Amino acid sequence: MLRKIYHIFTYCILFFIILMLADFYKQPLFLFLAMLLIALIPASYFVCKKTVSSLTPYTDITSLFGTSGDTMTLSVGLHNSSLFPLPDCTLTYEITSSFYPCNEIFQCNIPVYSHRNCSFDIPVTFRRCGCYQVRLSHITTHDYLRFFCFKKDISIQKEIVIHPKQTETVSFDSAAFGEGFDEFEENSAKGQVSSNVTDIREYIPGDRLQKIHWKLSAKIDKLMVKENEQTSSNQFTILAELYLPEQGSDILERSLTYAYSLALELLKAGEPFFFCYYIAAEEDFARHLIRSKEEFELALSDCFYQTPYSDEDLALYILERTETLKGVILHASAKGVNSIVS
């Protein structure tokens, strides 16, 4: 505001000086300059207003997926389709996340030339895992005389999913947790519930041999596998605590780091498992069957849309009282991974 007042005051002083010169020298040139100064005000207003309306913003990111601590490049720019440049444009963008409640607002100034794309790169470092939304919110600029301010609202958004880093301190030993479970093994032994075949599909490299339907495969001369549902007293479930006592804490990051590392170890060992977390808003558990890294990353992305809670070990506390899950519960918190046999 002070700068705007300064420009208006300077412009008025210049106008009165020209009027005094016109009165002193009695020359039409000074009257012409005075009229020109008056005409420049509406001309500057309408030209800049038209130019701002012709601006088209765009953004791009080097990758939509990353790991905690990665620095990703955010390319931001404006395309000016008009004949007039704008020497000073301010682009405002926001980085938000519901997982780690944050709403950071940034601004950057760029000159915009006529009929050109004007862009620059912004390095953004994501220190914690989660799903982040990068949104361009508005553009502001001034006219050439800096008398008027123009604002153009925009809505361009990109989502970036940041996974935790894998830690080597977490390892999986099936002997330490029993035999585990085979999601696709048909077993009617005592203490088990027999599986139900829900679908038969063609073999995909990486499927376990226990899933192959040998009789059908021999008939049609093509490997087919069974999709089964089975409940086992030894099934593995990773229970991730979404505990966040305060915004700047790294407790939630450590919990998900342990859960992420353990999940990769289970997949490496060929063990399917369930990934589970407590949704405080719904007072219920989310439970995802995981058989591949792609399925786990998708389940983890869903987890990033939830809101953390402020009660320590809340998921385990509710689980122990409701007994909604069976088998071996691998409880991942900031303190590490503990196994609980339900």
QUIQUI-V64818 format. One line per field, one symbol per residue. ss: DSSP state (@ for helix, = for strand, . for the rest). A space follows every 10 residues. Layout:
BEGIN
ss = ???
END
This chain:
BEGIN
ss = .@@@@@@@@@ @@@@@@@@@@ @@@@@..@@@ @@@@@@@@@@ @@@@@@@@@@ @@@.====== =...===... ========== .....===== =======... .========= ==...===== =====....= ========== ==......== ========== ===....... ...@@@@... .......... ..======== ==......@@ @=.@@@@@@@ ...======= =....===== ..=....... @@@@@@@@@@ @@@@@@@@.. ..=======. ...======= ..@@@@@@@@ @@@.....=. ...@@@@@@@ @@.....=== ===..===== =.
END
